[in-house]
């Protein structure tokens, strides 16, 4: 992933990335899947060894393998996204109104000082 992104950003003059055999690069790094990067979207990347089902590869650690098998039997989890508690706009409006009141009051005091009506 990082190798390709570095080549895209850094060395456009050395070789043409559109003609780069990304499948060959994936095989040379012995990757099981093609990395999901935005630069590879829309490109038909072909890997000669074919797709590998990573769900069938067992862990060497027996505890992790049991957990993996249990997850496979249970199926995919439904993840509910919790909504972020957003500060109400009314508080922001109140703060803005307070600021404006202070500003107008300050300008009024300043103008009165300039006209020598207010001594201070």
PLY file of the C-alpha trace (Angstrom):
ply
format ascii 1.0
element vertex 120
property float x
property float y
property float z
element edge 119
property int vertex1
property int vertex2
end_header
0.00 0.00 0.00
2.62 2.50 1.06
5.02 1.42 -1.67
2.54 2.28 -4.40
1.48 5.55 -2.78
5.10 6.66 -2.47
5.69 5.91 -6.14
2.59 7.86 -7.15
3.61 10.96 -5.23
7.36 10.89 -5.60
8.57 9.51 -8.89
6.32 10.38 -11.78
9.27 11.04 -14.05
10.98 7.67 -13.55
8.24 5.37 -14.84
4.62 5.59 -15.92
2.36 4.32 -13.15
-0.53 3.59 -15.50
1.63 1.01 -17.23
2.95 -0.51 -13.99
2.08 -4.18 -13.51
0.43 -3.84 -10.09
-0.47 -7.54 -10.08
3.22 -8.38 -10.45
4.12 -6.07 -7.58
1.43 -7.71 -5.42
2.86 -11.14 -6.23
6.45 -10.03 -5.63
5.49 -8.98 -2.09
3.55 -12.28 -1.70
0.38 -10.45 -0.72
-2.80 -12.50 -0.44
-5.06 -9.63 -1.49
-4.64 -6.47 -3.52
-4.46 -3.50 -1.13
-7.46 -1.20 -1.09
-6.04 2.20 -1.95
-7.74 5.04 -3.82
-5.02 5.05 -6.48
-6.02 1.54 -7.58
-9.76 2.22 -7.87
-11.05 1.56 -11.34
-7.94 -0.35 -12.40
-8.39 -3.99 -13.26
-5.60 -5.47 -11.16
-5.06 -9.11 -12.03
-3.10 -11.44 -9.79
-1.86 -14.58 -11.58
-2.09 -16.88 -8.57
-5.79 -16.13 -8.21
-7.82 -15.07 -5.21
-6.96 -16.70 -1.89
-9.68 -17.26 0.69
-8.11 -15.80 3.81
-10.97 -17.10 5.95
-9.65 -20.66 5.50
-6.14 -19.92 6.75
-5.87 -21.08 10.39
-3.96 -19.38 13.19
-1.07 -21.27 14.76
-2.22 -20.08 18.18
-5.02 -22.45 19.29
-6.83 -19.81 21.38
-6.98 -17.34 18.49
-8.08 -20.12 16.14
-11.01 -21.01 18.42
-12.08 -17.37 18.50
-11.79 -17.14 14.70
-13.89 -20.27 14.17
-16.52 -19.01 16.60
-16.73 -15.70 14.72
-17.09 -17.55 11.40
-19.96 -19.64 12.78
-21.75 -16.64 14.30
-21.58 -14.69 11.07
-20.85 -11.02 10.59
-21.78 -8.69 13.42
-24.16 -5.83 12.83
-22.42 -2.73 14.02
-24.66 0.09 15.07
-23.08 3.48 14.89
-23.87 5.58 17.90
-24.78 9.12 17.11
-22.46 11.69 18.47
-24.03 14.02 20.99
-23.89 17.39 19.30
-23.96 20.59 21.25
-27.20 22.39 20.59
-27.15 25.38 18.34
-29.14 27.39 20.85
-26.16 27.48 23.23
-23.94 28.74 20.44
-26.51 31.37 19.53
-26.73 32.48 23.16
-22.96 32.83 23.37
-22.93 34.82 20.14
-25.67 37.15 21.41
-23.77 37.72 24.68
-20.63 38.57 22.71
-22.52 41.03 20.53
-24.10 42.72 23.58
-20.69 43.15 25.23
-19.27 44.51 21.99
-22.05 47.07 21.56
-21.78 48.08 25.22
-18.02 48.50 24.86
-18.47 50.61 21.71
-21.06 52.78 23.47
-18.73 53.39 26.43
-15.89 54.20 24.05
-17.96 56.67 22.07
-19.18 58.35 25.29
-15.59 58.66 26.55
-14.55 60.28 23.29
-17.34 62.83 23.52
-16.34 63.59 27.17
-19.79 62.79 28.45
-18.50 59.99 30.60
-15.55 60.63 32.87
-13.45 57.67 33.63
0 1
1 2
2 3
3 4
4 5
5 6
6 7
7 8
8 9
9 10
10 11
11 12
12 13
13 14
14 15
15 16
16 17
17 18
18 19
19 20
20 21
21 22
22 23
23 24
24 25
25 26
26 27
27 28
28 29
29 30
30 31
31 32
32 33
33 34
34 35
35 36
36 37
37 38
38 39
39 40
40 41
41 42
42 43
43 44
44 45
45 46
46 47
47 48
48 49
49 50
50 51
51 52
52 53
53 54
54 55
55 56
56 57
57 58
58 59
59 60
60 61
61 62
62 63
63 64
64 65
65 66
66 67
67 68
68 69
69 70
70 71
71 72
72 73
73 74
74 75
75 76
76 77
77 78
78 79
79 80
80 81
81 82
82 83
83 84
84 85
85 86
86 87
87 88
88 89
89 90
90 91
91 92
92 93
93 94
94 95
95 96
96 97
97 98
98 99
99 100
100 101
101 102
102 103
103 104
104 105
105 106
106 107
107 108
108 109
109 110
110 111
111 112
112 113
113 114
114 115
115 116
116 117
117 118
118 119
